Amino acid sequence: VDDLIRVVQLAHQAFVKREKNLAKDLDRELQLDPRPIVRPDTLSVIGYEIQVIRVRPGANRQRRDPLTFAALPAPYGAEIDCAAILKLASALRTLSLERDQAILLPVRFETLSHPLYLDNLMAALQMLQNDLRSRLICCLVIERASLPPRLDTVAKALQRFCKTVFIHPRQPFHGLDEAKSLGIGGLALSAADFASDADLQALEALVAKAREVDLFVMLLGASSELDTAQKLNLAYSRLKD
């Protein structure tokens, strides 16, 4: 393991050297937008989904790159995830959070599958205030249709510094029983992944299976899918108007 860490350290150092202004750019350009998550029946706010945006200056206008669930090279994704955690407190400063409201923060599984990146992310989480960690849901972005290796190790590491761990899997996804047994608390699904009638049937089946094993399910970025969220009784966040 020590040799693996050393190899990853050297690779990461080479990446940082090549992208020597990346940390400064992320500090200046990374923007976190909290998006309310509401209950489908009362529309009361139960938490906030953090949208991670990189805002780059352009010749005529700013370019906004959504990075929340974007597939990124591991070194770059790890830098994004750590920078997002370090910016989290300031992004929530204007919100009056109630006691039971949670914060859903995306974290790429690739960031946590390498020992160096995992250590860096843990160090960033340790810097958060206890009140924020007690309401933080780390949402693991999994770029595959089944559980990745080492999910149990990653989930246990994260659970030391957050309220619970959700997964944001690629569709279709298999392995919800095992996910529950590993301590995963729920699923955060993108509404855009379920646009067609066939996708809706897949969503209904996935929600039914998740509830069978006692996993919470929420629908992110709902807009025209509000009827779906209401029908399936799913907590949801909306796209900005």
N, C-alpha and C positions, 0 to 999 in steps of 0.2 A: 504493500500500500504506500509506503514512504517513497518508493521509486516512482510509482504512478503519480503521486502528488508532485514530485520533483519534475517529472516530464511535463505535467500540466502547467506547473509554475513557469517553466522555461518557455513553453508555447504561449502562455498568457503574457509574459513579459515581452516576448517578441511582438505580439499583437498590439500591446499598449505602446510599445516603442514606435511601431509602424503608424499607429493611430494616436500620436502623442498629444493631440489636442482634443481627443474624444471626451475625456472627463470634463474639461472646461466647456466644451460644446454642450454636453448633456446638462451640466449645471445651469447653463444659460437657456437652452432650447427645450428641455424636457418639461412638459406641462401635464399636471394631473387634474382631470376633470371628474369630480364626484357626481354620479348620476343616481337619483333616488330609486330605491327598490321598494315597491308597494305591495300590499296585500290585494288580491283580486276582488275581495268582497267589500272591504271598508275603504280601500285606497290609502290606508294609513302607511306611513313610511316606516319600514322595518330595518332599513340600512341604506348603504350607498355602495354602488359599484364604481370602482376607480377605473376610469379610462385614461390610458397612458398615450399621450400625444407628443410627437416631436414637431415643434414649430420652427421652421427654417426661414430666414429672411430671403426674399427673392427680389428680382429687379422691379417688378410691378406690384407684387402682393406676397403675403406670407404663404408658404406651403405647409400644410398640416398633414403629417404622416401618422395615422393611427397605428400604434405599436402594441396595443393591448394583447391581441392574440396572434400577432404576425409571426410567421416562421422566420427565425433569425439564426445566423451562425452562432454557435455556443458562446464564444468570447464576447461578441457584441450583445447577445441576449443577456448574458450575465451582467454586463456593465449597465444595461438598461434596467434590469430588475433591481440591482443594488441601488442605483441612483433613484429609482422610484420610491423605494423604502425610505431613503434619506430625505426625500421631499414630502413624504406623506403627512407629517404633522403640520407643515406649513400649508399644504393644500386643503386641510380640514379646518384651518384656523377660523374661518368665517362661519362654520356650521355650529349650531347649538345641538350637539348630539345628546339624545336622551339615553337613559341608562341601558335600555335593551336593544339599541340600534347597533347593527354590526357594520363592519367595513370589509368589502370583498376586494382583495388585491390579487391580480394575476401574477403568477410566477411560472416561468417556463421549466418544465421538468429537466430539460437539458442543462439549465443553470445548476440544478441540484445533483445531477448524475456524475459530476466530476468533483473530487474531494476539495480542490482549491476553490472552485466556485461556491460549493456548499459552505465552506468555512467563511468566505467573504459575505455570503448572504446571511449566515447566522450572526456574524459580527454586526451587520447592519440592523438586523432585527433586535439585537441586544441594546442598541442605542435608542430604541423607541421607548416612550413612557409606558409605565405599567398599565395605565388606563386604556391606552390605545392598543396594546398587545392583548388585553382582555376582551376586546371586541373585534379583533382582526381575524378574518377568514382568509387563509392563503389558498388561492384557487390555482391548482396545478394544471397547466396547459399541456395536454398529452397529445402528441402528434401521431397517434396510432389508434387502432380500433380495439385494442385489448390492453390489459394492464402491463406496464413496462417492468423489467427487472428492477429490483431494489426499491420498489415503491414503498415497501414496509419500512425500510431504513430511512428513506426521505420523509415519510409521513411522521415517524416518531421524532425525527430531528426537528421538524417544523412545529409539532405539537408542544414542544417545550416553550415556544415563544408566541403562540397564537391561540385563539379560542378553539378553532377546529380547522380541518383541511377539507376543501372541496376539490373536485376534478372537473376540468373542462375538456372532454374527450372529443376526438374525431368521430364522426358518425359513419356507419353504425358502430356501436360499442358493445363489447361482451366482457363479462367478468364482474358484474355488480355485486354478486354474493361475496366474492373474494375481496372486493374493494371495501365492503362493509366490515369484513372480518379484520382488515388491516387498519381500521380506525378512521376511514374516510367518512365524512359527515353528510355529504350531499353532492349534487351535480349542478353546475352552472352551464346552461346550454344557450347557444346563440340562436335567436329567432331566425336569422338569415339562413341557417342550415336546414330549415324546415319550411321551405317556401311552397312546395308543390303538394298536391293531394296525397301522393305516395309518401312524401316526407312527413306529412301530418299523421298518417297511420303509423309510421315508424316512431314518431314522437309519442303518440298515445301508448304504444307498446312499451317504450322505454320508461315513460313515467309510471306506468302500471307496475313494471318490474322493480323500479327504484322504490316505490312505496311498499311493495311486497317485502323488501329487505330493510325497510325503515330508513331510506335515504331521502333527505330533503331535496326538492328540485326547484330551480328558479329559471326563468326565461329572460335572457338579456337582450336588450336592443329591440324590444317589441314595438311595432308601429301599426302596420296593417294586421298584425297577428294578435291584436288585443282580444278579439273574440276567442281565439284559441286559448289564450291565457285564462280568460274567464271560464271557458268551458271545462278546462282541465284543472281549474282551481290552483293555478300556479302564481306564486309571487313573481313580479316582473319589473324590469326597468324599461324605460322608453328611449327611443332615439330622440335626440334634440330636434325640436321643430325648426 
